[in-house]
């Protein structure tokens, strides 16, 4: 697996979970040019950064990636926290889905 594939796996998992829960949410990726969606829109900004790329301390068959995934959730002002919480839960569901034993 390459760094590009690792990034794509997390971005797709989070996007799929968020859109399945609420199709009105816009996804913004830090590695793709975008226009800020605006104050009345719901959106999630996802950033995947690798602090250490590849370490192969077990031979050629082992890859190790270290980094972090940051997801910022934005909702319109004065709408309460339930929408924010629901979108955040779907982000968590997407991130957790990558750890499923059958994930490919």
C-alpha positions as CSV (number, residue, x, y, z in Angstrom):
1,X,0.0,0.0,0.0
2,X,1.3,3.4,-0.9
3,X,0.8,6.7,1.0
4,X,-1.6,7.8,-1.8
5,X,-3.7,4.6,-1.3
6,X,-3.7,5.0,2.5
7,X,-4.9,8.6,2.1
8,X,-7.6,7.5,-0.4
9,X,-8.8,4.7,1.9
10,X,-9.4,7.1,4.8
11,X,-10.9,9.8,2.7
12,X,-13.3,7.4,1.0
13,X,-14.3,5.7,4.2
14,X,-15.2,9.0,5.9
15,X,-16.9,10.4,2.8
16,X,-19.0,7.4,2.3
17,X,-20.1,7.4,6.0
18,X,-20.9,11.1,6.1
19,X,-22.8,11.2,2.8
20,X,-24.8,8.1,3.8
21,X,-25.8,9.8,7.0
22,X,-26.5,13.2,5.5
23,X,-26.4,13.8,1.8
24,X,-26.4,17.6,2.2
25,X,-22.9,17.7,3.8
26,X,-20.1,18.9,1.6
27,X,-16.7,17.2,1.9
28,X,-13.6,19.3,1.5
29,X,-10.2,17.7,1.1
30,X,-7.0,19.6,2.1
31,X,-5.1,18.2,-0.9
32,X,-7.7,19.4,-3.5
33,X,-8.4,23.1,-4.4
34,X,-11.8,24.2,-3.2
35,X,-14.0,27.3,-2.6
36,X,-15.2,27.7,1.0
37,X,-18.8,26.4,1.1
38,X,-20.2,29.3,3.0
39,X,-21.8,30.1,6.4
40,X,-25.1,28.4,5.6
41,X,-23.7,25.1,4.5
42,X,-22.6,22.0,6.5
43,X,-19.2,20.7,5.6
44,X,-16.4,18.5,6.8
45,X,-12.7,19.3,6.1
46,X,-10.5,16.2,6.1
47,X,-6.7,16.4,6.3
48,X,-4.4,13.4,6.2
49,X,-0.8,14.0,7.0
50,X,2.0,11.5,7.4
51,X,4.7,12.4,9.9
52,X,6.9,9.5,8.9
53,X,6.5,7.8,5.6
54,X,7.8,4.3,5.3
55,X,9.8,2.3,7.7
56,X,10.6,-1.2,6.7
57,X,12.2,-2.7,9.7
58,X,10.8,-6.2,9.1
59,X,12.0,-6.7,5.5
60,X,10.4,-5.8,2.3
61,X,6.9,-7.2,3.1
62,X,6.2,-4.8,6.0
63,X,5.2,-1.1,5.6
64,X,4.7,1.3,8.5
65,X,2.9,4.6,8.2
66,X,2.6,7.1,11.0
67,X,0.6,10.2,10.8
68,X,-2.7,11.8,11.7
69,X,-6.2,12.4,10.3
70,X,-7.9,15.7,11.2
71,X,-11.6,16.2,10.5
72,X,-13.1,19.6,11.1
73,X,-16.9,19.7,11.1
74,X,-18.7,23.0,10.3
75,X,-22.4,23.7,10.6
76,X,-24.5,26.9,10.4
77,X,-24.4,29.1,13.5
78,X,-27.3,29.0,16.0
79,X,-28.6,25.6,14.9
80,X,-27.7,23.7,18.0
81,X,-25.2,21.0,18.5
82,X,-27.3,18.0,17.5
83,X,-26.4,18.4,13.8
84,X,-22.7,18.8,14.7
85,X,-22.8,15.7,16.8
86,X,-24.6,13.6,14.2
87,X,-22.0,14.6,11.5
88,X,-19.2,14.0,13.9
89,X,-20.6,10.5,14.7
90,X,-20.6,9.6,11.0
91,X,-17.0,10.8,10.7
92,X,-16.1,8.5,13.6
93,X,-18.0,5.6,11.9
94,X,-16.0,6.1,8.7
95,X,-12.7,6.1,10.5
96,X,-13.6,3.0,12.5
97,X,-14.8,1.2,9.4
98,X,-11.2,1.1,8.1
99,X,-10.2,-1.1,11.0
100,X,-12.9,-3.7,10.2
101,X,-11.3,-7.1,9.6
102,X,-12.9,-7.4,6.1
103,X,-11.9,-3.9,4.9
104,X,-10.1,-3.9,1.6
